[in-house]
């Protein structure tokens, strides 16, 4: 049984350890972890070859295609209805669809791929961004891939540019900006374990706060009901329950 009801999305600078942090969170919280696994799910659900999904994974596209994609997404679509679309269009929608389906299945860890944006209407989501000093990231990458630190820095610049461009095209936010996420952590200063512990504590605070708000609303409603006075509190409670139910939107009413 999972130890949380929260979905955690993790954006990350290349070499900051976001993947490892996600894996450790998955183990400690006992919830599923999805990184490249999201591509497998998107492939199975959409019928698009996984190799093709990997080839286009987190790669930017043109602003014109972005507008086309978002218009289609905002109007609604079915997973089997985009067979005639451009490949980048198909892949973007297939990944978004897979992210939402995974979120509907319960709490989990989702790495990159604009997951925070895909789930922005879900109230049980904590969006995290992991970053670190370039020098520290270069040392980590050079150890992992057995390359020089100079080569690692080149790889960092290229990968971060790709991830940033992809995120900036497909969302209304800016990649790596503090305003785009609930929490930003420096793994170079906190360490991998420090980031894991910090996220777990933040999740606890988030869930405790939600529980306290709900209890207060229910208690207030109970008091008003006993007075026999007309009350709008049941409606207020219903509105605030959106904070506890994934996927609720105004169309749910």
Secondary structure in CASP SS format (residue, H / E / C, confidence):
PFRMAT SS
TARGET T0000
AUTHOR 0000-0000-0000
METHOD secondary structure of the structure
MODEL  1
X C 1.00
X C 1.00
X C 1.00
X C 1.00
X C 1.00
X C 1.00
X E 1.00
X E 1.00
X E 1.00
X E 1.00
X E 1.00
X E 1.00
X C 1.00
X C 1.00
X C 1.00
X C 1.00
X C 1.00
X H 1.00
X H 1.00
X H 1.00
X H 1.00
X H 1.00
X H 1.00
X H 1.00
X H 1.00
X H 1.00
X H 1.00
X H 1.00
X H 1.00
X C 1.00
X C 1.00
X E 1.00
X E 1.00
X E 1.00
X C 1.00
X C 1.00
X H 1.00
X H 1.00
X H 1.00
X H 1.00
X H 1.00
X H 1.00
X H 1.00
X H 1.00
X H 1.00
X H 1.00
X C 1.00
X C 1.00
X C 1.00
X H 1.00
X H 1.00
X H 1.00
X H 1.00
X H 1.00
X H 1.00
X C 1.00
X C 1.00
X C 1.00
X C 1.00
X C 1.00
X C 1.00
X C 1.00
X H 1.00
X H 1.00
X H 1.00
X H 1.00
X H 1.00
X H 1.00
X H 1.00
X H 1.00
X H 1.00
X H 1.00
X H 1.00
X H 1.00
X H 1.00
X C 1.00
X C 1.00
X C 1.00
X C 1.00
X C 1.00
X C 1.00
X C 1.00
X C 1.00
X C 1.00
X C 1.00
X C 1.00
X H 1.00
X H 1.00
X H 1.00
X H 1.00
X H 1.00
X H 1.00
X H 1.00
X H 1.00
X H 1.00
X H 1.00
X H 1.00
X H 1.00
X H 1.00
X H 1.00
X H 1.00
X H 1.00
X H 1.00
X H 1.00
X C 1.00
X C 1.00
X C 1.00
X E 1.00
X E 1.00
X E 1.00
X E 1.00
X C 1.00
X C 1.00
X C 1.00
X H 1.00
X H 1.00
X H 1.00
X H 1.00
X C 1.00
X C 1.00
X C 1.00
X C 1.00
X C 1.00
X C 1.00
X E 1.00
X E 1.00
X E 1.00
X E 1.00
X E 1.00
X E 1.00
X E 1.00
X C 1.00
X C 1.00
X H 1.00
X H 1.00
X H 1.00
X H 1.00
X H 1.00
X H 1.00
X H 1.00
X H 1.00
X H 1.00
X H 1.00
X H 1.00
X H 1.00
X C 1.00
X C 1.00
X C 1.00
X H 1.00
X H 1.00
X H 1.00
X H 1.00
X H 1.00
X H 1.00
X H 1.00
X H 1.00
X H 1.00
X H 1.00
X H 1.00
X H 1.00
X H 1.00
X H 1.00
X H 1.00
X H 1.00
X H 1.00
X H 1.00
X H 1.00
X H 1.00
X H 1.00
X H 1.00
X C 1.00
X C 1.00
X C 1.00
X C 1.00
X C 1.00
X C 1.00
X C 1.00
X H 1.00
X H 1.00
X H 1.00
X C 1.00
X C 1.00
X E 1.00
X E 1.00
X E 1.00
X E 1.00
X H 1.00
X H 1.00
X H 1.00
X H 1.00
X H 1.00
X H 1.00
X H 1.00
X H 1.00
X H 1.00
X H 1.00
X H 1.00
X H 1.00
X H 1.00
X H 1.00
X H 1.00
X H 1.00
X H 1.00
X H 1.00
X H 1.00
X H 1.00
X H 1.00
X H 1.00
X H 1.00
X H 1.00
X H 1.00
X H 1.00
X H 1.00
X H 1.00
X H 1.00
X H 1.00
X H 1.00
X H 1.00
X H 1.00
X H 1.00
X H 1.00
X H 1.00
X H 1.00
X H 1.00
X H 1.00
X H 1.00
X H 1.00
X C 1.00
X C 1.00
X C 1.00
X C 1.00
X C 1.00
X H 1.00
X H 1.00
X H 1.00
X H 1.00
X H 1.00
X H 1.00
X H 1.00
X H 1.00
X H 1.00
X H 1.00
X H 1.00
X C 1.00
X C 1.00
X C 1.00
X C 1.00
X C 1.00
X C 1.00
X H 1.00
X H 1.00
X H 1.00
X C 1.00
END
